[in-house]
Amino acid sequence: MRVVSYNIHSGRDLWWRNRLNEMTLTLKDLQPDIIGLQEVHQNGKYGYQASYIADQLQYHLAFSPSISIGDGYYGNTLLSKYALENVEAIVLPARKEQRTLLYASFQGFGRTITLCVTHCSLNQVSRLAQLQLMSTLIQQHAKAPLLLMGDFNASNVSFTPHLMDCALVSGQEKKPTLPAFRRRLDYIFASHHWNIEHYELLPVNWSDHVPVIADLRLTESPVHGE
């Protein structure tokens, strides 16, 4: 199963040129099963970007509103080849700008698989509180296959021992996902129900971030036990 996490920077590149179409074509070419997007608009002022991408790819859509903008919102998005269930926008603790965790599940490979997409705060105190809440939620769902992805706005984020960092497992944790600042802020984490078969970053400059790609295979039982 191919998973992609991508901060689309409001559909614009570093010079604020509209690159939503290029982003959409890139995602289509990657042929992912699951896509987690951050910094996505769903409003009349900047466009219904989540809906546009979902329509172009013909994927199921879930959106978690983080900030109210005009007649709509700005937040996180899940796109899936599989019908999404139990969709929930979980409000994360934040001192200033509101942040959310988009939670959903789908039926696949004979299992119920949990998906989470988030975008953490720049503020360290808020971010640590958000990571702690996520750790608690991960432990509550430890028995089911789970994938957590997004822009965590920090280096060296870890959910050990419950989740594996796909980049770290693949020996690519030094590669930046925000190339202009040479920082790795974007992650795909997987529970031990998965084998991580491939990980890469796609070197396109449609956003200030690059797409993070992981190919995974669900195992009969957790790799390192429940």
Summary of the structure (lengths in Angstrom):
residues: 226
radius of gyration: 16.1
end to end distance: 21.1
largest distance: 48.0
contacts: 791
relative contact order: 0.17
helix: 21%
strand: 43%
